[in-house]
Amino acid sequence: MIVQGTYILPQSEQNGKISGLVYADYFYNVSRDSYFDSLRNTALTGQQELNGFDIRRIYFTYDYKISGKFTTRFRVEGDGRALTRNERFGVFIKDAFIKWNNILPGQDIIFGIQPTPAFEVSESVYGFRSLEKTILDLRGIVSSRDFGLAMRGKITDQLNYWILLGNNSGNSPETDRYKRLYGHLSFKPLKNFVTTIYGDLRFRQRIRDPLNTEGSLIGHNTITTALFFGYNNPDLFALGAEGFYTITENDVPINNVLETRNGMGISLFGSAELMNDLIFTARYDIFDPSSNEDIKHDKRDFYIIGLSYKPVEGVAVIPNVMVENYEDLPGLSVDPSLTARLTIAYEFF
């Protein structure tokens, strides 16, 4: 449409917005233990001296405003692990949801493939998703996406909530009748300080009791809880601490008895602006998927150190190093893994 020599976008285009981002690296696996392939629950991957260019994330997002009440998002993601059958870079649906805004004052309802409540606040304070996922996501404790129905909003000006009932299938189609119920509270008493409480109940299929000759079924559900504290002054520094604890019923076979599996993780991170457009960041995680006394040799320590330079808004060049330490195997000491990277992260709007 042209009005007095000026091109006016059609209404459908005015209501839509395209955006995206890319995380790409040059990586070099400096060191790996000779027993690396036998280790489980590792954050770092690949053999020693493997190196090359890699794409860890590509987002392409379309947001559309249907009306003042309804908005939608469709997002696809591609990375070096989402491969097609002929081993080429592939893409998959990351988000596909509709939001009913202010169905009640300050309350929204979301339906579709959408983010889960576990990461939004901690990831925003961390500010370096371009380097790595936050601990709950990195260790596979909670998926970043689920297909379900959510309600979120304000309780007070400082207190927000978020509830989601989902398939617990991530970005994949549902294959069973068991669901996952997520809950999240965030409290922001001060401008730069926020704390969150998260929990979810993962319903799982009941399993056979090995001690019951009649083959009775027993519970196998998982409960996850997490706590986060964060301080973020965008012009100076950011600090965060996140911890989680998981309980899975009847999951550890010990002397022909199924016992509860308890897992835990703690993540500490910080960043500081050294000068304009130059930021130092560091992070330390400890992860133990089975803290039971009878299960050992699977604890992990993970470190990230990086220096981010932003030549322009929306572009970051980040040299970084990642180190992972492993609890010794029975009678065997395991050397740590070291990977060096040059990360390029950029956004388009």
N, C-alpha and C positions, 0 to 999 in steps of 0.2 A: 504494500500500500504506500502511495506517495501523497503527502499533503503539503502543498506549497513548497515543493522542491525538497522536502525532507522525507527520508525513508522511515516508515514506522513499522516495527516488527509486528508480525501477526500476534494475536493475543496468546496463542499456544506457545510461541517462542518467548514472549515476555515472561511467561510463568515458569519457564524451564531454565535450568542451569546445568552446564556440563563442567566437570572438574575431574582431576585425577592426580596421581602421584606415582613416583618410581623410586625404588631402592635398588641400587646396583652396586656391585663390588668388584674389585680385583682382590682375590684371596690367595694366601699361601699357607699351607699346613706345615708349619715349621717342625713340629715334633708330634709323634704318636708312639705309644708303647707297643711292643711287639705283640702283646696280648689284647690290644685295643678291640679287635673284632669280637672278643668274647665278653666284653663289658655290656651291661644293659643300662638303660636310663641315662644315656649320654646326651649332652646338649650339643657338643661339637661332633662333626661327622667327617668322613673322608679319611683316606690314608695319608701317611707322611709324604711330604713333598708334592702332593696333589695341589695344583694351582690353576688359576684361570679367571676369566671374567664370568660373572653370574648375575642374574636378576632374581632378587629375593621377593620382590613385590611390584606388581603393576596394578593400580586401581584405575578404572574408568567408571565414572559415576554420573548418573543423570537424576537430578532432583526436579520434581514437578509439583507445582502448586495448583491443585484442582480448584480450590476455593479457599476462603478464609478458614474453613473448618477442616479441610482434608488436604494432606500433602503426601507425596509418595517418594520413594527412592528405589532406583535400580542400579546395582553396582556389579561389575564383573571384576575378577581378579585373575592374574596370571603370575606364575613364578617358575623357578627352575625345578620344582618338584611336581607341579601339576602338568604332567606330560601327556601327550596324545599317544595313541597306540604305536605310532611310528617314532616315538621318542623325541618329538618336537615340543616346544613350549606350548602349553595349553592354557585354557581359561575355564573358569567355572563361575557360577552365580554366587556372589558374596552376600548381597542384600537384595531383597525384593519385598518391600512392605508398604503398607498404607497406614497413615497416622490420622486419627480423629482428634484434632486439637481442641482442648477446652471442652470436652464432653461434659465435664463439670468444671467450675472455676479452678483453674490451675492444674487440671488433671487431663492426661492424654491417654488414649488407647492405641496400641500398635498391633497390627496383625501381619504375619508373614515371616520370611527369613530375615532375622534382625540380630543386632548385638545382644549378647547376654549381659547381665548387670555386673559382672565380676571385674571388668578392667577399666571402664571409662575414666574414673577419677584418678586412679593410681597411674594410668598411662599418660594422662594429661599433665600430671605433676612431674613424672619422670622426664617427659619431653624428648626421649631418644628411642622411640619405637623403630626409628630408622636403623638402629644398631641391633636391637633384640626385643623380643616379646617380654612382657612382665612375667613374673615367676609362675603364676597360676596357668597362664597360657603356654609358656615355654615347656613346662613339665607335663602338660596334657591333663591337668587337674580339672579345668573347665574349658570347654570349647568357646571360641570367640563368637560363634554364631549358633542360632537354633531357630527352628521353625515353630512358632507358637503365637500365643496371645499374651500381651503385656499391658500393664497399667502403671503409669509413673506420674509423679507430680510433687507438689509442695504440701507439707503438713504445716510448716510455719515458714517464715522468710529464711531461716537458717537450716531447716530440716527438710530433706527430700526423701522420697521413697521410690522403690522400683520393684515390681513383682512380675514374674514371667512364668507361665506354664508352657513348657516346650516338649518336643519329641525326644530330646537328647540324642539327636542324630546329626548334629552339626549342620553342614551344608548338603548332607545326603538325604535321600528319601527315607521315610519311616519304614522299619521292617519288623517292629514288634509292638506290643501294646503297653510298654512301660514308658513312663514319662519322667520329667524332671521339673521340680518346682524350685524356682530361684527367688531370693529376696535380698534386698539391699537398702540400707539406710545411710545417707550422707549428712554430716553435720558440719556447718561452717560458721563457727562462733566469731571468727575474725576474718578480715579481708583476705589474708594470704594463707590462712591455716584451714585445713580440712581433715576430717577423720571419717572413716567409713566402717560399717559393720556389714559383712556379707555372709550369707548362708544358703545352702541348697540341699535338697533331698533328692537323690537319684534312686528311683524305684527300679529294682532289678528282678529278674526271674528267680524264683525260689529254687534251691538246690537240694540234692539228696543228702541226708544225714548219714555219714559213713558208719556211725555207731548203732544205727537203727536197722535191724535186719528186715524190717517191714518196708524200708525205703521211704520213711516219712520225709516231708519237705521242710526246710528251714529257711529263714530269711537271709537275704544276701544284698540288702540295700546299702547305699553309701551316703554318709552325711559329710558335707564339707563346710567349714567355717573359716572366715578370714577377717583380719583386722588391718586397717591401714591408717597411718598418720602421715600427713604431708604439709610441707611449707614451701610456698613458691612466691618469690619476689622476682618477677620477670626481668627486672633491670639489674639484679645482683646475683642471686643464687637460688637453688632449689634443693630441698632435702626430703627424703621419704623413707619410710620403714613399713614393710608389709610382711605379715605372717599368716600362714594357713595351717589347718589341721584337718585330716580326713580320718573317718572311721568307716570301715567296711565290715559288715557282719559276716562271720563264719567264712573267712577268706584265706586263712593261713593253716595249712595242714601240719600239725605237730603231733607226733606219736599217734597218728590215726584219729586225731581230734581236730575239728575245725575251730580256730580261734579268730578273734577280731583282729583285723589288720589296721594299724595306726600309722599314718604318714604325716610328715610335717615339712615345712619349708619356711625360710626367712630370707627376705631380700632387703638390702640396705643400699641406697643410691644417693648421689648428690651431683650437682653441677654448679659451676661458678663462672661468671663472665670475667675473663682476664683483661680484656680490652674490647673496644667496639668490634662486634662481629666475630669474636674469638672466645669460645667457651670450652672449658675443661669439664669432663664428666668421668665418673667412676662408679662402679657397682660391684657389690659382693652378694652372692646367693649361697645359702646352704640348703641342701635338699636330701631328705631321707624318706624314700617311699615306704619303708617298713621299719618303724622304730621299735618293733617288738624285740625283746631280748634274744629270742631264738633265731632271728633273721639279721645277719650282718653282711658286711662287705659290699653294700650298695649305696653308701652315703657319698654325696657329691658336693664339691665346692666349686663355684663358678665366679670368675672375675672378668670385668670389662673395663678398659681404660681407653678414652678417646679424646680427641681434640677437634672441635668443630669450628670450621671457618665458613662464614656466610658472605660470599662476595656481593650478593643481592638478595632481596627478600624472596623466599621460596626456593632457594638453592643452598645446599650445604655440602661441603667437602670435609670428610671426617676420617683421618687416619685413626685406626683403632686396633687394639690387641685383645684377644680373648684367651683365657687360660681356664682349664678345668682340671681339678685334682680328684683322684679316686681313692676310696677306701681300699686298703690292701686286700687282695684275695687270700684264701687260706695258704699260708706259707710262701706268699709271693708279694713282693712290693711292686706297685704299678706306677710308672712314671706319668707325670701330668701331660696333657695335651696343650699345644700352643698353636693358635692361628692368628696370623697378621692380615689385616685388610685395609684397603682404601675404599671407603664407602662414598658414593655420590647419591644424594637424596634431593629430589626436586618435585615441585608441585606445579600444576597449572589450573587455572580457574576459569 
